[in-house]
Amino acid sequence: MPPTVWYNSTRFAFPEGKEGELVETENFDHILRTFKERKPYRPFTVALVNGDRFEVDHPDALVVRDGVAVYIGAGGVPVLFDHEGVGQFIGDLMGQSDT
């Protein structure tokens, strides 16, 4: 079984100046659902407060509930993260192209 990676602010210190910039539980769920439901689907990046980043490349690879999410990456490696561990979501929610 592949190792589980768990990202939570209780394990990683916040970068200086980020202490008050937490994503609220409801916003976290809403933002991730909005990214998942874009038509056509486009990958997006999750940047964590510890500096790690990963790209969500398929909508069915992500489960979200009550401020906690699980992303199943390539090879079946799960990445667990919560609303306190996210620094930002990177992607286009306005439907604009990159060109």
N, C-alpha and C positions, 0 to 999 in steps of 0.2 A: 504494500500500500504506500502511495506517495506521502511525503511529509505534509502536515497541515501547517500553513503559515497564518498566524493570528496577529492582526494589527489592531491595537487599542491604545489610546492615549495613556492608559495606566502603565503601560510597559515602555513607552517612549516619551521622552521629555518634549515639550512644545518648543519650537524654535523661538528665539527671543522676539517679542512683539506679536506673537500669535495667540497668547493666552486667552484673549477675549473673543476670538474669531471662530468659535465652534459652530458647526452646522447643526441646527436643531433637528430632532428626530423626525418631525412631520415634513420638514423641508428636504431632508435626506431621502426619505421614501419617495416623495413627490418628484424630486429631480431625477432619481434613478429610474423611476417608472416612465417619466417623460422621455429620457434617453432610450430606454428599451423599446418604447412604442413608436418611435419615429418611422415614418414610411417614406421612402425605403430606409431600412436600417442602415446606420452609419456607425462605425466603431467610435468609441470615445475613451478618454484617458481619465483614470482616477489617480490624483496626486495625494499622497498621504503626508501627514505632518512630520513624519520622520525622514522625508525626502524620497522615499520609494514611489515608483509609479508603475502602473500596469494598464494595458489596453484591453477593454472589454470588446472582443471581436465578434461576438454573436449574442443576440438577445436571450436565447435560451440557456446561456452559460451563467446567468445571473439570477439569484433569488434574493428578494428584499422583503424585510418585515420588521416593523417596530424599531427602526434605527440601526438594524444589523443587516449585513449583506454577505452573501457567499458568491464568489466568482470561481468557476471551475475553468482553470487555464488549460493550455495545451498539455497533453499527456495526463489529464485528469488531476492535476495538482490544484487543491482548493486554496483559495485566498479568502480568509475571513476578515472583515473590517466593519467598523461601526461609525456612527455619525461623529463621534469625538476624534476619530483617527484620520478623518479626511480634511486635507487642506483646501483642495479645490477639485472640481470636475472640469475637464477640458474637452470641449466639443461644441458644435454648432447647433443651437436649439432654435434658431430663427429660420432654418430652411435655406440659408444662403450657401452657395457653392464656394469652394476654395479658390476658384479661378478669378 
